[in-house]
Structure formats: C-alpha cells, structure tokens
C-alpha cells in the first residue's frame, strides 16, 4: 500500500487554508526553466562571438585584397625604375632585370616565411563554453585536433 504525503497547507489573506504546490516538483520546474534560459544565453553568446569572428575575417580579407593589388602596382613601377637605374651600372638591361628579379623573389620568400609564422601563432580562446566545445578548445586554451 502506497501512502502519499500530505500537502503543506498555507493560509491566504481571507483566512482559508489551501493546499500549497509540492516543493520538489516546483524546484525541478524552476531548475529546468533556469537551465533553458542559461542554454539560450550561451547560444546567443556563441552566435555573437562567431559573428564577430566572421566580420573580422571578412574585413581582413578585404584589406588583404586591396593591399595585394596596390603592392603589385607599386612593385611593377619600382622594378622598372630599378632596372633603368641599374642598366648603366651593370652594363646591360638584361643583367639589371635579372638582379631586380632575384631581389623580388628573395623578398617574396621572406614575406611568405613571415606569413607562415604569423599563421602558426596560438588562437584566441573563446569566452563562451558552447563555442569552446564546438571549436574543440579545452579549458587550458589548447585545441583537440
């Protein structure tokens, strides 16, 4: 035989006694509601962080395209000027063009090495636990890849 516990009684302002809601189910309901609000807030934070990251990458890509195009224009002009200046010193425009071309190739190699080093820097750890979980970043900032 199952025996139910009696409900707690409360007295309202009119003086009559009414049965109060059970404490544990109400606490579980509030816990579930709070958990749902927390999960919703974490998703909003993760979306905001992801949107910020995407905006930053889009802006960086636009600046990089502009920088590369202006660099190519400037490099062609400077290379022509360097060949014209070195043609008298090296006794031939061909030797001057070869010297300028080798200098430009060396510059490209050094810049590629610099870009590789910059890309190998550690990533910034996201603030949101949800985004950390999605990206695989642990509590110490390392990535599980």
Rosetta blueprint (number, residue, H / E / L):
1 X L
2 X L
3 X L
4 X L
5 X L
6 X L
7 X L
8 X L
9 X E
10 X E
11 X E
12 X L
13 X L
14 X L
15 X L
16 X L
17 X E
18 X E
19 X E
20 X L
21 X L
22 X L
23 X H
24 X H
25 X H
26 X H
27 X H
28 X H
29 X H
30 X H
31 X H
32 X H
33 X H
34 X H
35 X H
36 X H
37 X H
38 X H
39 X H
40 X H
41 X H
42 X H
43 X H
44 X H
45 X H
46 X H
47 X H
48 X H
49 X H
50 X H
51 X H
52 X H
53 X H
54 X H
55 X H
56 X H
57 X H
58 X H
59 X H
60 X H
61 X H
62 X H
63 X H
64 X H
65 X H
66 X H
67 X H
68 X H
69 X H
70 X H
71 X H
72 X H
73 X H
74 X H
75 X H
76 X H
77 X H
78 X H
79 X H
80 X H
81 X H
82 X H
83 X H
84 X H
85 X H
86 X H
87 X H
88 X H
89 X H
90 X L
91 X L
92 X L
93 X H
94 X H
95 X H
96 X H
97 X H
98 X H
99 X H
100 X H
101 X H
102 X H
103 X H
104 X H
105 X H
106 X H
107 X H
108 X H
109 X H
110 X H
111 X H
112 X H
113 X H
114 X H
115 X H
116 X H
117 X H
118 X H
119 X H
120 X L
121 X L
122 X L
123 X L
124 X L
125 X L
126 X L
127 X L
128 X L
129 X H
130 X H
131 X H
132 X H
133 X H
134 X H
135 X H
136 X L
137 X E
138 X L
139 X L
140 X L
141 X L
142 X L
143 X E
144 X L
145 X L
